[in-house]
Amino acid sequence: MITAAINILIYTVIFFLVGMYKPKWALFFMKKPDRFMVMVFSVVFFMIAATLFGEGERRKKLEENPVSIVNDNSVPVANPKIKPEKSKE
């Protein structure tokens, strides 16, 4: 997952540089591409890469150090006995 994030980041930088130089090359499918759209796409791709990298780091850390769900330091809580109310008929 981390490798995919780094690849997306590299492609994002290349897309940004090419798009800032010639927006028509990067956004060939648009009729009138501009540099603002290149910047918007680049920011979105960067956020995707950063999220993917963070998730990969989190999963790698969990694989190295698994966290147990059972908490041995928990304090037992008494369940109160609820008495049903008597109906007044």
DSSP file (Angstrom, degrees, kcal/mol; ACC not computed):
  #  RESIDUE AA STRUCTURE BP1 BP2  ACC     N-H-->O    O-->H-N    N-H-->O    O-->H-N    TCO  KAPPA ALPHA  PHI   PSI    X-CA   Y-CA   Z-CA
    1    1 A M     >        0   0    0      0, 0.0     4,-1.8     0, 0.0    55,-0.2   0.000 360.0 360.0 360.0 -36.2    0.0    0.0    0.0
    2    2 A I  H  >  +     0   0    0      2,-0.2     4,-2.2     1,-0.2     5,-0.2   0.884 360.0  53.0 -68.5 -37.8    2.9    2.3    0.7
    3    3 A T  H  > S+     0   0    0      1,-0.2     4,-2.4     2,-0.2    -1,-0.2   0.899 107.8  50.8 -63.8 -40.5    4.5    1.5   -2.6
    4    4 A A  H  > S+     0   0    0      2,-0.2     4,-2.5     1,-0.2    -1,-0.2   0.890 108.8  52.1 -64.2 -38.8    1.2    2.5   -4.4
    5    5 A A  H  X S+     0   0    0     -4,-1.8     4,-2.2     2,-0.2    -2,-0.2   0.908 110.0  48.1 -64.1 -41.6    1.1    5.8   -2.5
    6    6 A I  H  X S+     0   0    0     -4,-2.2     4,-2.3     2,-0.2    -2,-0.2   0.905 111.6  50.6 -66.5 -40.3    4.6    6.6   -3.5
    7    7 A N  H  X S+     0   0    0     -4,-2.4     4,-2.5     2,-0.2    -2,-0.2   0.924 110.5  48.7 -61.9 -44.5    3.8    5.7   -7.2
    8    8 A I  H  X S+     0   0    0     -4,-2.5     4,-2.2     1,-0.2    -1,-0.2   0.891 110.5  52.1 -62.5 -39.0    0.7    7.9   -7.1
    9    9 A L  H  X S+     0   0    0     -4,-2.2     4,-2.2     2,-0.2    -1,-0.2   0.908 109.6  48.5 -64.4 -41.9    2.7   10.8   -5.6
   10   10 A I  H  X S+     0   0    0     -4,-2.3     4,-2.2     1,-0.2    -2,-0.2   0.930 112.8  47.7 -63.6 -45.3    5.4   10.5   -8.4
   11   11 A Y  H  X S+     0   0    0     -4,-2.5     4,-2.7     1,-0.2    -1,-0.2   0.861 110.0  54.1 -63.4 -34.3    2.6   10.4  -11.1
   12   12 A T  H  X S+     0   0    0     -4,-2.2     4,-2.6    -5,-0.2    -2,-0.2   0.918 108.2  48.1 -65.8 -43.4    1.0   13.4   -9.4
   13   13 A V  H  X S+     0   0    0     -4,-2.2     4,-2.6     2,-0.2     5,-0.2   0.920 113.7  47.3 -63.5 -43.2    4.2   15.5   -9.5
   14   14 A I  H  X S+     0   0    0     -4,-2.2     4,-2.6     2,-0.2     5,-0.3   0.923 112.9  49.1 -63.4 -44.0    4.8   14.6  -13.2
   15   15 A F  H  X S+     0   0    0     -4,-2.7     4,-2.6     1,-0.2    -2,-0.2   0.905 112.2  49.1 -60.7 -42.4    1.1   15.4  -14.0
   16   16 A F  H  X S+     0   0    0     -4,-2.6     4,-2.2     2,-0.2    -2,-0.2   0.931 112.9  45.5 -64.5 -46.5    1.5   18.7  -12.2
   17   17 A L  H  X S+     0   0    0     -4,-2.6     4,-1.5     2,-0.2    -2,-0.2   0.928 117.3  43.4 -65.2 -45.0    4.7   19.7  -13.9
   18   18 A V  H  X S+     0   0    0     -4,-2.6     4,-3.1    -5,-0.2     8,-0.2   0.909 114.5  51.3 -65.7 -41.5    3.5   18.8  -17.4
   19   19 A G  H  < S+     0   0    0     -4,-2.6    -2,-0.2    -5,-0.3    -1,-0.2   0.833 109.1  49.5 -67.0 -32.8    0.1   20.4  -16.7
   20   20 A M  H  < S+     0   0    0     -4,-2.2    -1,-0.2    -5,-0.2    -2,-0.2   0.808 115.5  44.5 -74.6 -28.9    1.6   23.7  -15.6
   21   21 A Y  H  < S+     0   0    0     -4,-1.5    -2,-0.2     1,-0.3    -3,-0.2   0.955 138.7   0.8 -77.0 -53.4    3.8   23.7  -18.7
   22   22 A K    >X  -     0   0    0     -4,-3.1     4,-1.3    -5,-0.1     3,-1.2  -0.835  61.7-171.7-138.0  97.1    1.2   22.7  -21.2
   23   23 A P  H 3> S+     0   0    0      0, 0.0     4,-2.6     0, 0.0    11,-0.1   0.794  85.5  64.7 -60.8 -27.2   -2.3   22.2  -19.8
   24   24 A K  H 34 S+     0   0    0      1,-0.2     6,-0.1     2,-0.2    -5,-0.1   0.822 100.9  51.2 -66.4 -30.5   -3.5   20.8  -23.1
   25   25 A W  H X4 S+     0   0    0     -3,-1.2     3,-0.7    -7,-0.2    -1,-0.2   0.930 115.3  39.4 -71.0 -46.2   -1.1   17.8  -22.8
   26   26 A A  H 3< S+     0   0    0     -4,-1.3     2,-0.4     1,-0.3    -2,-0.2   0.890 124.8  37.1 -73.8 -39.3   -2.2   16.8  -19.3
   27   27 A L  T >< S+     0   0    0     -4,-2.6     3,-1.6    -5,-0.2    -1,-0.3  -0.492  70.2 151.7-111.0  60.5   -5.9   17.5  -19.8
   28   28 A F  T <   +     0   0    0     -3,-0.7    -1,-0.2    -2,-0.4    -2,-0.1   0.691  66.6  62.5 -65.4 -19.5   -6.2   16.3  -23.4
   29   29 A F  T 3  S+     0   0    0     -3,-0.2     2,-0.3     2,-0.0    -1,-0.3   0.528  90.0  82.4 -87.0  -5.6   -9.9   15.3  -22.9
   30   30 A M  S <  S-     0   0    0     -3,-1.6    -3,-0.0    -6,-0.1     0, 0.0  -0.704  71.7-140.4 -99.2 151.7  -11.1   18.9  -22.2
   31   31 A K  S    S+     0   0    0     -2,-0.3    -1,-0.1     1,-0.2    -4,-0.0   0.938  97.7  15.5 -74.3 -47.7  -11.9   21.5  -24.8
   32   32 A K  S    S-     0   0    0      2,-0.0    -1,-0.2    -9,-0.0     2,-0.1  -0.705  80.8-174.9-128.7  81.2  -10.3   24.4  -22.9
   33   33 A P        -     0   0    0      0, 0.0     2,-0.3     0, 0.0    -9,-0.1  -0.460   4.1-169.8 -74.9 148.2   -8.1   23.2  -20.1
   34   34 A D     >  -     0   0    0    -11,-0.1     4,-1.3    -2,-0.1     3,-0.4  -0.867  36.3-106.9-132.3 170.3   -6.5   25.7  -17.8
   35   35 A R  H  > S+     0   0    0     -2,-0.3     4,-2.2     1,-0.2     5,-0.1   0.773 113.3  64.6 -69.9 -25.8   -3.8   25.6  -15.1
   36   36 A F  H  > S+     0   0    0      1,-0.2     4,-2.3     2,-0.2    -1,-0.2   0.909 101.9  48.9 -63.7 -41.5   -6.4   25.9  -12.3
   37   37 A M  H  > S+     0   0    0     -3,-0.4     4,-2.5     2,-0.2    -1,-0.2   0.869 108.9  53.5 -66.4 -35.6   -7.9   22.5  -13.2
   38   38 A V  H  X S+     0   0    0     -4,-1.3     4,-2.3     1,-0.2    -1,-0.2   0.917 109.9  48.4 -62.4 -42.6   -4.4   20.9  -13.3
   39   39 A M  H  X S+     0   0    0     -4,-2.2     4,-2.4     2,-0.2    -2,-0.2   0.898 110.5  50.9 -65.2 -40.6   -3.9   22.3   -9.8
   40   40 A V  H  X S+     0   0    0     -4,-2.3     4,-2.2     2,-0.2    -2,-0.2   0.941 112.3  46.0 -62.8 -47.7   -7.2   20.9   -8.6
   41   41 A F  H  X S+     0   0    0     -4,-2.5     4,-2.6     1,-0.2    -1,-0.2   0.897 112.5  51.7 -61.1 -40.0   -6.5   17.5  -10.0
   42   42 A S  H  X S+     0   0    0     -4,-2.3     4,-2.4    -5,-0.2    -1,-0.2   0.904 109.0  49.3 -65.7 -40.9   -3.0   17.5   -8.5
   43   43 A V  H  X S+     0   0    0     -4,-2.4     4,-2.3     2,-0.2    -1,-0.2   0.911 112.0  48.8 -64.5 -41.5   -4.3   18.5   -5.0
   44   44 A V  H  X S+     0   0    0     -4,-2.2     4,-2.1     2,-0.2    -2,-0.2   0.925 112.8  47.3 -64.5 -44.1   -6.9   15.7   -5.1
   45   45 A F  H  X S+     0   0    0     -4,-2.6     4,-2.4     1,-0.2    -1,-0.2   0.882 110.8  52.6 -64.9 -37.0   -4.3   13.1   -6.2
   46   46 A F  H  X S+     0   0    0     -4,-2.4     4,-2.6     2,-0.2    -2,-0.2   0.911 108.7  49.8 -64.6 -41.3   -1.9   14.3   -3.5
   47   47 A M  H  X S+     0   0    0     -4,-2.3     4,-2.4     2,-0.2     5,-0.2   0.894 110.8  50.2 -63.7 -39.0   -4.6   13.9   -0.8
   48   48 A I  H  X S+     0   0    0     -4,-2.1     4,-2.5     2,-0.2    -2,-0.2   0.928 112.1  47.3 -63.5 -44.4   -5.3   10.4   -2.1
   49   49 A A  H  X S+     0   0    0     -4,-2.4     4,-2.4     2,-0.2    -2,-0.2   0.904 112.6  48.8 -64.4 -41.5   -1.6    9.5   -2.0
   50   50 A A  H  X S+     0   0    0     -4,-2.6     4,-2.4     2,-0.2    -1,-0.2   0.903 113.0  47.2 -66.6 -41.1   -1.2   11.0    1.5
   51   51 A T  H  X S+     0   0    0     -4,-2.4     4,-2.4     2,-0.2    -2,-0.2   0.917 113.0  48.7 -65.4 -43.2   -4.2    9.1    2.8
   52   52 A L  H  X S+     0   0    0     -4,-2.5     4,-2.1    -5,-0.2    -2,-0.2   0.890 112.0  49.4 -63.7 -39.8   -3.0    5.9    1.2
   53   53 A F  H  X S+     0   0    0     -4,-2.4     4,-2.4     2,-0.2    -2,-0.2   0.923 111.7  48.3 -65.7 -44.5    0.5    6.3    2.7
   54   54 A G  H  X S+     0   0    0     -4,-2.4     4,-2.2     1,-0.2    -2,-0.2   0.897 112.1  48.8 -63.3 -41.0   -0.9    7.0    6.2
   55   55 A E  H  X S+     0   0    0     -4,-2.4     4,-2.4     2,-0.2    -1,-0.2   0.882 110.6  51.4 -66.7 -37.9   -3.2    4.0    6.0
   56   56 A G  H  X S+     0   0    0     -4,-2.1     4,-2.2     2,-0.2    -2,-0.2   0.904 110.4  48.5 -64.7 -41.4   -0.3    1.8    4.9
   57   57 A E  H  X S+     0   0    0     -4,-2.4     4,-2.2     2,-0.2    -2,-0.2   0.902 111.4  50.6 -64.0 -40.7    1.9    3.0    7.7
   58   58 A R  H  X S+     0   0    0     -4,-2.2     4,-2.0     1,-0.2    -2,-0.2   0.920 112.1  46.2 -64.1 -43.8   -0.9    2.3   10.2
   59   59 A R  H  X S+     0   0    0     -4,-2.4     4,-2.0     2,-0.2    -1,-0.2   0.873 111.2  52.3 -67.5 -36.1   -1.4   -1.2    8.9
   60   60 A K  H  X S+     0   0    0     -4,-2.2     4,-1.8     1,-0.2    -1,-0.2   0.900 110.0  49.0 -65.3 -39.8    2.3   -1.9    8.9
   61   61 A K  H  X S+     0   0    0     -4,-2.2     4,-2.2     1,-0.2    -2,-0.2   0.877 110.3  50.9 -66.9 -37.4    2.5   -0.8   12.5
   62   62 A L  H  < S+     0   0    0     -4,-2.0    -1,-0.2     1,-0.2    -2,-0.2   0.856 108.7  51.9 -69.0 -33.9   -0.5   -3.0   13.5
   63   63 A E  H  < S+     0   0    0     -4,-2.0    -1,-0.2     1,-0.2    -2,-0.2   0.876 113.7  44.1 -68.5 -36.5    1.2   -6.0   11.8
   64   64 A E  H  < S+     0   0    0     -4,-1.8    -2,-0.2     1,-0.3    -1,-0.2   0.873 130.5  22.4 -74.0 -37.2    4.4   -5.4   13.8
   65   65 A N  S  < S-     0   0    0     -4,-2.2    -1,-0.3    -5,-0.2    -2,-0.1  -0.726  81.1-157.3-132.7  81.2    2.6   -4.8   17.1
   66   66 A P        -     0   0    0      0, 0.0     2,-0.5     0, 0.0    -3,-0.1  -0.354  12.6-137.3 -65.8 138.9   -0.9   -6.3   17.2
   67   67 A V        -     0   0    0     -5,-0.1     2,-0.2    -2,-0.1     3,-0.0  -0.825  14.1-132.2 -97.7 128.7   -3.2   -4.6   19.7
   68   68 A S        -     0   0    0     -2,-0.5    -1,-0.0     1,-0.1     0, 0.0  -0.572   2.4-146.8 -80.4 144.6   -5.3   -6.9   21.8
   69   69 A I  S    S+     0   0    0     -2,-0.2     2,-0.4     2,-0.1    -1,-0.1   0.801  76.9  87.0 -79.2 -30.7   -9.0   -6.0   22.1
   70   70 A V        -     0   0    0      1,-0.0     2,-0.7     2,-0.0    -2,-0.1  -0.576  67.9-153.2 -76.0 127.9   -9.3   -7.4   25.6
   71   71 A N    >   -     0   0    0     -2,-0.4     3,-1.0     1,-0.1    -2,-0.1  -0.902  10.1-171.7-104.6 111.1   -8.4   -4.8   28.2
   72   72 A D  T 3  S+     0   0    0     -2,-0.7    -1,-0.1     1,-0.2    -2,-0.0   0.671  81.7  62.1 -76.6 -16.4   -7.1   -6.5   31.4
   73   73 A N  T 3  S+     0   0    0      2,-0.1    -1,-0.2     0, 0.0     2,-0.1   0.235  76.8 125.9 -92.8  14.6   -7.1   -3.2   33.3
   74   74 A S    <   -     0   0    0     -3,-1.0    -4,-0.0     1,-0.1     0, 0.0  -0.423  59.0-128.8 -77.1 149.6  -10.8   -2.6   33.0
   75   75 A V        -     0   0    0     -2,-0.1     2,-0.2     1,-0.0    -1,-0.1  -0.841  24.5-120.9 -97.1 127.7  -12.9   -2.0   36.1
   76   76 A P        -     0   0    0      0, 0.0     2,-0.5     0, 0.0    -1,-0.0  -0.460  23.6-147.9 -69.6 138.9  -16.0   -4.2   36.4
   77   77 A V        -     0   0    0     -2,-0.2     2,-0.3     0, 0.0     0, 0.0  -0.918  14.3-124.3-110.2 130.3  -19.2   -2.2   36.5
   78   78 A A        -     0   0    0     -2,-0.5     0, 0.0     1,-0.1     0, 0.0  -0.535  19.2-132.8 -73.9 134.3  -22.1   -3.6   38.5
   79   79 A N        -     0   0    0     -2,-0.3     2,-0.1     1,-0.0    -1,-0.1  -0.788  24.3-129.6 -86.1 118.4  -25.3   -4.0   36.5
   80   80 A P        -     0   0    0      0, 0.0     2,-0.6     0, 0.0    -1,-0.0  -0.424  16.5-121.6 -70.2 141.5  -28.2   -2.5   38.6
   81   81 A K        -     0   0    0     -2,-0.1     2,-0.6     1,-0.0     0, 0.0  -0.734  25.1-150.7 -82.4 120.3  -31.2   -4.7   39.0
   82   82 A I        -     0   0    0     -2,-0.6    -3,-0.0    -3,-0.0    -1,-0.0  -0.826   5.4-149.3 -96.7 122.3  -34.2   -2.9   37.7
   83   83 A K        -     0   0    0     -2,-0.6     2,-0.1     1,-0.0    -2,-0.0  -0.756  20.4-118.5 -90.6 133.3  -37.4   -3.7   39.3
   84   84 A P        -     0   0    0      0, 0.0     2,-0.1     0, 0.0    -1,-0.0  -0.440  31.9-110.9 -69.8 143.6  -40.5   -3.5   37.2
   85   85 A E        -     0   0    0     -2,-0.1     2,-0.3     1,-0.1     0, 0.0  -0.462  28.8-116.6 -74.4 144.9  -43.1   -1.0   38.3
   86   86 A K        -     0   0    0     -2,-0.1     2,-0.3     1,-0.1    -1,-0.1  -0.638  29.4-120.3 -80.4 136.8  -46.3   -2.4   39.7
   87   87 A S        -     0   0    0     -2,-0.3     2,-1.0     1,-0.1    -1,-0.1  -0.585  15.3-139.6 -78.6 138.4  -49.3   -1.4   37.7
   88   88 A K              0   0    0     -2,-0.3    -1,-0.1     1,-0.2    -2,-0.0  -0.780 360.0 360.0 -99.6  91.6  -52.0    0.6   39.5
   89   89 A E              0   0    0     -2,-1.0    -1,-0.2     0, 0.0    -2,-0.0   0.406 360.0 360.0-114.4 360.0  -55.2   -0.8   38.3
